[in-house]
Amino acid sequence: MTIHTTRARMLLSAATLVAGAATGAAVHAQNIEYTIAVSIPAATHGWTGGVVYHAEQAEQQIEAAFPNIDVIVSTASSATAQVSALEDLSATNDLDALVILPFTSEELTGPVETVAQGGTFITVVDRGLSDPSIQDLYVAGDNIAVGANTAEWLVEQLGGEGEIVVLRGIPTVIDDERIQGFTEVIDQSNIEILDIQYANWNQDEAFTLMQDYLARYPNIDAVWANDDDMLLGVLEAVDQAERTDVQYALGGNGMKQVIEMVMDGDERTPISTPYPPSMIASAMFMTAAQFAGQAPMRGSFLLDAPLITPENAEQFYFPDSPF
């Protein structure tokens, strides 16, 4: 089952109402205590910094609304560290639920499966596990739509022809899906992708790669950086080279600095696509509803990826977020 944004919001609203009604009548009456562990990557770059911010905000909100639910947020700077942290969490706590954004899919699948075998409810966010049958709930953005919607806009702006370069993230399912969505649309046009290489969702690496692209290709009509951290590196490289042929430089993920550019009508970056780190909070609220609201939450919830334009950018702008 896959539920997209509108319906997911309706279900979440309903679950919240049920949770509120159940709080006094059922949960407190039974005096049942629940523990939800949240395992996420540390703030190694802008997007994961946003994940940490929204997870901590959700922790406070859930515990304030439901005193019988204890939320434990754990961060890790690598896949190995996350495996170790997960082992510690499960050894020192009786976990009713685990909300996890895996650092990598393969390395975390086995440890998460071990936790699930103990009867723990498993919610996976963003980067999926190698074996999705382990999870009870999955919350993520629509990565294919992130690529496809960006490409459709770019094809229209370039009149269906031109020369572009692409920067990939890291070798993950997420990156594969974004590239799939983008290239499937571009392949239906006369636009040529001159080059496509990994920059690991890193601003500095994107700056270096874009410098190389600029040195090798005398004309580049547009750049798709796949991610806003990389986009900032691309823009710096283009500005330093004083290249005026680059009409558009696009990213994605909804970094507030980029949203501000869209709101201001920036000529090179007039649109973006959302991939909000706040999805971790949505996953946590939905997991809490599984217990506090007695509302069974199962399935896959994909957040839509509409174009962010000057007309709607304010809806995607979170000035207090680090991303």
C-alpha positions as CSV (number, residue, x, y, z in Angstrom):
1,M,0.0,0.0,0.0
2,T,1.4,3.4,-1.0
3,I,-0.4,6.5,0.3
4,H,0.6,9.9,-1.1
5,T,0.6,13.3,0.7
6,T,-3.0,14.3,0.8
7,R,-4.4,11.1,2.0
8,A,-1.5,10.6,4.4
9,R,-2.3,14.0,6.0
10,M,-5.9,12.9,6.4
11,L,-4.9,9.7,8.1
12,L,-2.5,11.5,10.3
13,S,-5.1,14.1,11.3
14,A,-7.6,11.3,12.1
15,A,-5.0,9.4,14.1
16,T,-4.2,12.6,16.1
17,L,-7.9,13.1,16.9
18,V,-8.2,9.5,18.0
19,A,-5.1,9.9,20.1
20,G,-6.5,12.9,21.8
21,A,-9.7,11.1,22.6
22,A,-8.0,8.0,23.8
23,T,-5.5,9.7,26.1
24,G,-7.8,10.0,29.0
25,A,-10.2,7.2,28.4
26,A,-7.8,4.4,27.5
27,V,-4.1,5.2,27.8
28,H,-4.0,6.9,31.1
29,A,-6.7,4.6,32.6
30,Q,-4.5,1.6,31.8
31,N,-1.4,3.5,32.8
32,I,0.6,1.8,30.0
33,E,4.1,3.1,29.4
34,Y,5.6,3.1,25.9
35,T,9.2,3.6,24.7
36,I,9.9,4.8,21.1
37,A,13.6,4.9,20.1
38,V,14.6,7.2,17.2
39,S,17.9,6.3,15.4
40,I,19.1,8.9,12.9
41,P,22.3,10.0,11.3
42,A,24.1,12.9,13.0
43,A,24.2,16.3,11.3
44,T,26.9,15.5,8.8
45,H,25.5,17.9,6.3
46,G,22.6,20.3,5.9
47,W,19.8,17.9,5.3
48,T,20.7,15.6,8.2
49,G,21.1,18.7,10.4
50,G,17.4,19.4,9.6
51,V,16.5,15.8,10.4
52,V,18.1,16.1,13.9
53,Y,16.3,19.5,14.4
54,H,12.9,18.1,13.5
55,A,13.4,14.9,15.5
56,E,14.2,16.8,18.6
57,Q,11.2,19.1,18.1
58,A,8.9,16.0,17.6
59,E,10.3,14.4,20.7
60,Q,9.3,17.3,22.9
61,Q,5.8,17.6,21.3
62,I,5.0,13.9,21.6
63,E,6.2,13.7,25.2
64,A,4.2,16.8,26.1
65,A,1.1,15.4,24.5
66,F,1.5,11.9,25.8
67,P,3.3,11.7,29.2
68,N,3.1,7.9,29.0
69,I,5.3,7.8,25.9
70,D,9.1,8.1,26.3
71,V,11.0,9.1,23.1
72,I,14.7,8.5,22.9
73,V,16.6,10.2,20.0
74,S,20.0,8.8,19.1
75,T,22.3,10.1,16.5
76,A,25.3,8.4,14.8
77,S,28.1,9.7,12.6
78,S,28.5,6.5,10.5
79,A,26.7,3.2,9.7
80,T,29.0,1.4,12.1
81,A,28.2,3.9,14.9
82,Q,24.5,3.6,14.2
83,V,24.7,-0.3,14.5
84,S,26.5,0.1,17.8
85,A,24.0,2.7,19.1
86,L,21.1,0.5,18.0
87,E,22.5,-2.5,19.9
88,D,22.8,-0.3,23.0
89,L,19.3,1.1,22.7
90,S,17.8,-2.4,22.4
91,A,19.9,-3.8,25.2
92,T,19.1,-1.0,27.8
93,N,15.5,-0.4,26.9
94,D,12.3,-2.4,26.3
95,L,11.5,-0.9,22.9
96,D,7.9,-0.8,21.8
97,A,8.9,1.0,18.6
98,L,11.9,1.9,16.6
99,V,11.9,4.8,14.1
100,I,15.1,4.6,12.0
101,L,16.6,6.5,9.2
102,P,19.4,4.1,8.2
103,F,22.8,5.5,7.5
104,T,23.1,2.8,4.8
105,S,20.6,0.1,3.9
106,E,22.7,-3.0,3.9
107,E,24.6,-2.5,7.1
108,L,21.5,-1.7,9.1
109,T,19.1,-4.3,7.8
110,G,20.4,-7.2,10.0
111,P,20.5,-5.2,13.2
112,V,17.0,-3.7,12.6
113,E,15.7,-7.2,11.9
114,T,17.1,-8.4,15.2
115,V,15.2,-5.6,17.0
116,A,12.0,-6.5,15.1
117,Q,12.2,-10.1,16.1
118,G,11.7,-9.0,19.7
119,G,8.2,-7.7,18.7
120,T,9.2,-4.0,18.3
121,F,7.2,-2.0,15.8
122,I,9.5,-0.8,13.0
123,T,9.2,2.5,11.2
124,V,11.8,3.1,8.4
125,V,12.3,6.7,7.1
126,D,13.9,7.8,3.8
127,R,16.7,5.3,3.1
128,G,15.0,1.9,3.0
129,L,16.3,-1.4,4.3
130,S,17.5,-4.1,2.0
131,D,14.6,-6.2,3.1
132,P,11.4,-4.0,3.3
133,S,9.4,-6.9,4.8
134,I,11.0,-6.1,8.2
135,Q,9.3,-2.7,8.4
136,D,5.7,-2.0,9.6
137,L,5.7,1.5,8.3
138,Y,7.7,3.4,5.7
139,V,7.8,7.2,5.3
140,A,9.8,8.8,2.5
141,G,9.8,11.4,-0.2
142,D,9.0,10.5,-3.8
143,N,12.5,10.5,-5.2
144,I,11.5,9.6,-8.8
145,A,9.1,12.6,-8.8
146,V,12.0,14.8,-7.5
147,G,14.0,14.0,-10.6
148,A,11.1,13.9,-13.1
149,N,9.4,17.1,-12.0
150,T,12.7,19.0,-12.2
151,A,13.4,17.6,-15.6
152,E,10.0,18.4,-17.0
153,W,10.4,22.1,-15.9
154,L,13.9,22.2,-17.4
155,V,12.9,20.7,-20.7
156,E,10.1,23.3,-21.1
157,Q,12.5,26.2,-20.2
158,L,15.2,25.1,-22.6
159,G,12.7,24.4,-25.4
160,G,13.5,20.7,-25.4
161,E,17.2,21.1,-26.5
162,G,20.5,22.1,-25.0
163,E,23.5,20.7,-23.1
164,I,23.5,20.0,-19.4
165,V,25.6,18.4,-16.7
166,V,24.4,16.4,-13.6
167,L,25.8,15.9,-10.2
168,R,24.8,12.7,-8.4
169,G,24.7,12.1,-4.6
170,I,26.1,8.9,-3.1
171,P,25.4,5.4,-4.4
172,T,22.1,4.7,-2.8
173,V,18.6,3.8,-3.8
174,I,17.5,7.4,-3.2
175,D,20.1,8.7,-5.7
176,D,19.3,6.0,-8.2
177,E,15.6,6.9,-8.1
178,R,16.2,10.6,-8.6
179,I,18.5,10.0,-11.5
180,Q,16.0,7.6,-13.0
181,G,13.1,10.1,-12.8
182,F,15.3,12.8,-14.3
183,T,16.9,10.9,-17.2
184,E,13.7,9.2,-18.3
185,V,12.2,12.7,-18.9
186,I,15.4,14.1,-20.5
187,D,15.7,11.1,-22.8
188,Q,12.4,12.1,-24.4
189,S,13.9,15.5,-25.5
190,N,16.8,16.6,-27.5
191,I,18.7,17.7,-24.4
192,E,22.2,16.1,-24.1
193,I,23.6,15.2,-20.7
194,L,27.3,16.0,-21.2
195,D,28.4,14.4,-18.0
196,I,27.1,12.8,-14.8
197,Q,29.3,12.1,-11.8
198,Y,29.1,11.6,-8.0
199,A,29.7,14.5,-5.7
200,N,28.4,12.7,-2.6
201,W,25.9,15.4,-1.5
202,N,28.8,17.5,-0.4
203,Q,29.2,21.2,-1.2
204,D,33.0,21.1,-1.4
205,E,33.1,18.1,-3.7
206,A,30.4,19.6,-5.9
207,F,32.5,22.8,-6.2
208,T,35.5,20.8,-7.4
209,L,33.4,18.6,-9.8
210,M,31.7,21.7,-11.2
211,Q,35.1,23.3,-11.8
212,D,36.1,20.3,-13.8
213,Y,32.8,20.4,-15.8
214,L,33.4,24.1,-16.6
215,A,37.0,23.4,-17.7
216,R,36.0,20.6,-20.0
217,Y,32.8,21.9,-21.6
218,P,32.7,25.3,-23.3
219,N,28.9,25.5,-23.2
220,I,26.6,24.3,-20.4
221,D,23.0,25.5,-20.6
222,A,22.0,24.1,-17.2
223,V,23.1,22.1,-14.2
224,W,21.1,19.7,-12.0
225,A,22.8,19.1,-8.7
226,N,20.3,16.6,-7.3
227,D,20.6,18.2,-3.8
228,D,20.8,21.8,-2.4
229,D,24.1,21.2,-0.5
230,M,25.7,20.4,-3.9
231,L,23.9,23.3,-5.6
232,L,25.7,25.8,-3.4
233,G,29.0,24.4,-4.5
234,V,27.9,24.5,-8.1
235,L,26.9,28.2,-7.9
236,E,30.2,29.1,-6.3
237,A,32.1,27.5,-9.1
238,V,30.1,29.1,-11.8
239,D,30.4,32.5,-10.2
240,Q,34.2,32.2,-9.8
241,A,34.5,31.1,-13.5
242,E,32.3,34.0,-14.5
243,R,30.4,31.7,-16.9
244,T,27.4,33.4,-18.4
245,D,26.3,30.4,-20.5
246,V,24.8,28.6,-17.5
247,Q,21.1,29.6,-17.6
248,Y,19.8,27.4,-14.8
249,A,21.4,25.7,-11.8
250,L,18.9,23.6,-9.9
251,G,19.1,21.4,-6.8
252,G,16.4,20.0,-4.5
253,N,15.5,19.1,-0.9
254,G,14.2,22.5,0.2
255,M,17.2,24.1,2.0
256,K,16.0,27.4,3.4
257,Q,18.8,29.3,1.7
258,V,17.7,28.0,-1.7
259,I,14.0,28.6,-0.8
260,E,14.9,32.2,-0.2
261,M,16.5,32.4,-3.6
262,V,13.3,31.0,-5.2
263,M,11.2,33.5,-3.1
264,D,13.4,36.3,-4.4
265,G,13.0,35.3,-8.0
266,D,16.6,34.3,-8.6
267,E,17.1,33.9,-12.4
268,R,19.4,30.8,-12.2
269,T,17.5,29.1,-9.4
270,P,13.9,30.0,-9.9
271,I,12.5,26.6,-8.7
272,S,13.2,23.7,-6.4
273,T,11.6,20.5,-5.2
274,P,10.9,19.6,-1.6
275,Y,12.4,16.6,0.2
276,P,11.8,17.9,3.7
277,P,13.9,16.6,6.6
278,S,10.7,17.1,8.7
279,M,9.5,13.8,7.3
280,I,11.3,12.3,10.4
281,A,8.8,14.1,12.6
282,S,5.8,12.8,10.5
283,A,7.1,9.3,11.0
284,M,7.5,9.8,14.7
285,F,3.9,11.2,15.1
286,M,2.5,8.3,13.1
287,T,4.4,5.8,15.2
288,A,3.1,7.4,18.4
289,A,-0.4,7.2,17.0
290,Q,0.1,3.4,16.8
291,F,0.1,3.4,20.6
292,A,-1.5,6.6,22.0
293,G,-4.3,6.6,19.5
294,Q,-4.9,2.8,19.2
295,A,-4.8,3.6,15.5
296,P,-3.0,0.8,13.5
297,M,-0.5,2.5,11.2
298,R,0.8,0.3,8.4
299,G,2.0,0.8,4.9
300,S,4.2,3.1,2.8
301,F,3.7,6.9,2.9
302,L,5.3,8.9,0.1
303,L,5.4,12.7,0.3
304,D,4.7,14.4,-3.0
305,A,7.4,16.5,-4.7
306,P,5.7,19.4,-6.3
307,L,7.7,22.2,-7.9
308,I,8.6,25.0,-5.4
309,T,8.0,28.3,-7.2
310,P,7.9,31.9,-6.0
311,E,4.1,31.6,-5.7
312,N,4.2,28.7,-3.2
313,A,7.7,28.9,-1.7
314,E,6.6,30.3,1.6
315,Q,4.8,27.0,2.3
316,F,8.1,25.2,2.3
317,Y,10.1,27.8,4.2
318,F,11.2,27.0,7.8
319,P,13.4,29.9,9.0
320,D,14.2,28.3,12.4
321,S,15.4,25.0,10.8
322,P,19.2,24.6,10.3
323,F,18.4,23.4,6.8
